[in-house]
């Protein structure tokens, strides 16, 4: 399978709009990055489903994921639009399915509908969702995936579970993509999440410290393949993605200087431990072991793209073709 790339757009979650004061300008900056990706090379753009910033909750902008998805669907023409990932606890799954169906139509079939169990306890509690025990969050997640799939593929679906019940809801239109919107399930839990990917997912997103922790990624994908075998699912039809921070530089001898604005007060070695810093050729070398471990899709964070949209174009122009 050809290696493809998606780009996160700056929505504020990582404090990536904090240097812009006006909220309208912040939103339009996010849109400008999306449009830069839309010009070519990139397969998709992505947003996070969070309400509070990281690494700590600050009184700063963080735009809501599905509102962004809907507007970016109308502000772009070519790229797919995804959430990495939608938090199941923030929306009833039947409502999630309805929202996703609408955005799939609005985008003319360009939706990558992402979902996960959720983890950011601070925002769960702040917004009044409580924070169920892990067992319950995973149980909710399991039922939600089935409900969403039924809402997309059945007329008048019914489901009665421990956490959710639906009673013949009408979901029209169900979307544009056939047999249903592309369903991306995030997380690497081996007993629940990866089994849900094998049963319902069109794609997975597994975490690993790319590119250092290749063994973890390989192990997670081996587990996914075994679940597919158990369910009679074709493992090869599932997209295997991971997320990575990448900073393109012209010359490794100048890397410390070139990354200064993105690093701020962080030492270069600390920054480079969590971000691949390199020339296009170096980036290809660093990602190759991850590809060999089974990953065929990278969702990329480009540092300071809000303030330098040319970095998004450059990545599409100089890095992505190396993987063709």
Secondary structure, 3 states (H helix, E strand, C coil): CCCEEEEECCCCCCCCCCCCCCHHHHHHHHHHHHHHHHCCCCCEEEECCCCCCCCCCCCCCCCCHHHHHHHHHHHCCCCEEEECCEEHHHCCHHHHHHHHHHHHHHCCCCEEEEEECCCCHHHHHHCCCCCCCHHHHHHHHHHHHHHHHHHHHCCCEEEECCCCEEEEECCCCCCCCCCCCEEEEECCCCCCHHHHHHHHCCEEECCCCCCCCHHHHHHHHHHHHHHHHHHCCCHHHCEEEEEEEEEECCCHHHHHHHCHHHHCCCCHHHHHHHCEEECHHHHHHHHHHHHHCCCCEEEEEECCCCCCCHHHHHHHHHHHHHHC
